[in-house]
């Protein structure tokens, strides 16, 4: 692996040492990246597939290499504003995956725990095309996220 990274650094015109220093400071100062790594490892174990990180500001955060599974990671460290709730914009993008027949999940990361919430199950519960569809779906999913987080907090007390 380090030799692959060294070759990549040469191709990009950056030093390996600088890359390692940068990654170290990035991980140290951005707990949501650690949450994404935890979710990636968890998904690879649960689904027995390799996952890739999408572009930094894309939804979903992770996609299986075969494109069949999409995962949006929600961190509950309280550090990254908005990282523990799902926005309407994110929901619309995730529903594109459901409509394409993908298995779409939200990975809730709380300390060292990862919990997957299926978007597909919620999408079936509400009639597509209803006026309040997105708002009802968003409320249901955010309620499930809240319930998971509260349960994990009670376990750790």
Secondary structure, DSSP 8 states (H G I E B T S, - for coil): -HHHHHHHHHHHT--HHHHHHHHHHHHHH-HHHHHHHHHHHHHHHHHTS-EEE--TT-SSSEEETTS-EEEEEEE-SS-STTTTS--HHHHHHHHHHHHTT-EEEEEEEETTEEEEEEHHHHHHHS-TT-TTHHHHHHHHHHHHHHHHHHHHHHHT-
